[in-house]
Amino acid sequence: MKISYDQQADAMYIELIEGVDQVRTVQLSDDIALDFGKGEILVGIEILDAKENIGKGQIPPIILENLKYEFA
């Protein structure tokens, strides 16, 4: 998973599955869209006006809990 933030555009993209080129996008609102890949698997989430939509005016801290890292 990769989380990208464009400060100039105030846009965040959460890429859940890498390398998926063809997606179907579903707009949940003017600012939030879900990207689905083959088999209707959720592959990404786009959030526009991110500071207001998820951070009450600022980008919130990212907290990772209960994750195990496996290295190949």
One Martini backbone bead per residue (centre of mass of N, CA, C, O) as a GRO file, in nm:
protein
   72
    1MET     BB    1   0.099   0.034   0.019
    2LYS     BB    2   0.018   0.378  -0.090
    3ILE     BB    3   0.072   0.719   0.016
    4SER     BB    4  -0.033   1.021  -0.144
    5TYR     BB    5   0.070   1.377  -0.147
    6ASP     BB    6  -0.057   1.689  -0.279
    7GLN     BB    7  -0.014   2.002  -0.173
    8GLN     BB    8  -0.110   2.185  -0.406
    9ALA     BB    9  -0.391   2.009  -0.448
   10ASP     BB   10  -0.496   1.860  -0.197
   11ALA     BB   11  -0.417   1.542  -0.261
   12MET     BB   12  -0.515   1.199  -0.209
   13TYR     BB   13  -0.360   0.866  -0.242
   14ILE     BB   14  -0.473   0.527  -0.203
   15GLU     BB   15  -0.277   0.247  -0.266
   16LEU     BB   16  -0.360  -0.090  -0.239
   17ILE     BB   17  -0.285  -0.178  -0.546
   18GLU     BB   18  -0.038  -0.251  -0.751
   19GLY     BB   19  -0.045  -0.234  -1.113
   20VAL     BB   20  -0.327  -0.107  -1.187
   21ASP     BB   21  -0.466   0.022  -1.483
   22GLN     BB   22  -0.759  -0.085  -1.496
   23VAL     BB   23  -1.041   0.116  -1.407
   24ARG     BB   24  -1.313   0.185  -1.194
   25THR     BB   25  -1.494   0.478  -1.119
   26VAL     BB   26  -1.633   0.594  -0.803
   27GLN     BB   27  -1.839   0.847  -0.697
   28LEU     BB   28  -1.917   0.961  -0.375
   29SER     BB   29  -1.815   1.252  -0.442
   30ASP     BB   30  -1.655   1.534  -0.533
   31ASP     BB   31  -1.386   1.425  -0.341
   32ILE     BB   32  -1.462   1.105  -0.369
   33ALA     BB   33  -1.285   0.808  -0.492
   34LEU     BB   34  -1.317   0.484  -0.640
   35ASP     BB   35  -1.098   0.215  -0.733
   36PHE     BB   36  -1.145  -0.047  -0.970
   37GLY     BB   37  -1.076  -0.362  -1.062
   38LYS     BB   38  -1.060  -0.656  -1.143
   39GLY     BB   39  -1.333  -0.797  -0.980
   40GLU     BB   40  -1.397  -0.550  -0.790
   41ILE     BB   41  -1.129  -0.441  -0.675
   42LEU     BB   42  -0.996  -0.245  -0.446
   43VAL     BB   43  -0.718  -0.006  -0.535
   44GLY     BB   44  -0.840   0.295  -0.467
   45ILE     BB   45  -0.815   0.635  -0.311
   46GLU     BB   46  -0.962   0.953  -0.363
   47ILE     BB   47  -0.871   1.282  -0.214
   48LEU     BB   48  -1.010   1.582  -0.210
   49ASP     BB   49  -0.960   1.816   0.000
   50ALA     BB   50  -0.810   1.669   0.244
   51LYS     BB   51  -0.794   1.856   0.491
   52GLU     BB   52  -1.111   1.872   0.521
   53ASN     BB   53  -1.207   1.564   0.487
   54ILE     BB   54  -0.970   1.433   0.713
   55GLY     BB   55  -0.825   1.701   0.898
   56LYS     BB   56  -0.947   1.972   0.990
   57GLY     BB   57  -0.711   2.153   0.809
   58GLN     BB   58  -0.519   1.894   0.821
   59ILE     BB   59  -0.288   1.661   0.813
   60PRO     BB   60  -0.297   1.364   0.936
   61PRO     BB   61  -0.179   1.130   1.106
   62ILE     BB   62  -0.005   0.821   1.068
   63ILE     BB   63  -0.129   0.503   1.181
   64LEU     BB   64   0.019   0.193   1.261
   65GLU     BB   65  -0.144  -0.122   1.324
   66ASN     BB   66  -0.082  -0.450   1.343
   67LEU     BB   67   0.185  -0.487   1.164
   68LYS     BB   68   0.342  -0.703   0.938
   69TYR     BB   69   0.663  -0.748   0.809
   70GLU     BB   70   0.755  -0.871   0.485
   71PHE     BB   71   1.049  -1.000   0.342
   72ALA     BB   72   1.186  -1.124   0.034
   0.00000   0.00000   0.00000
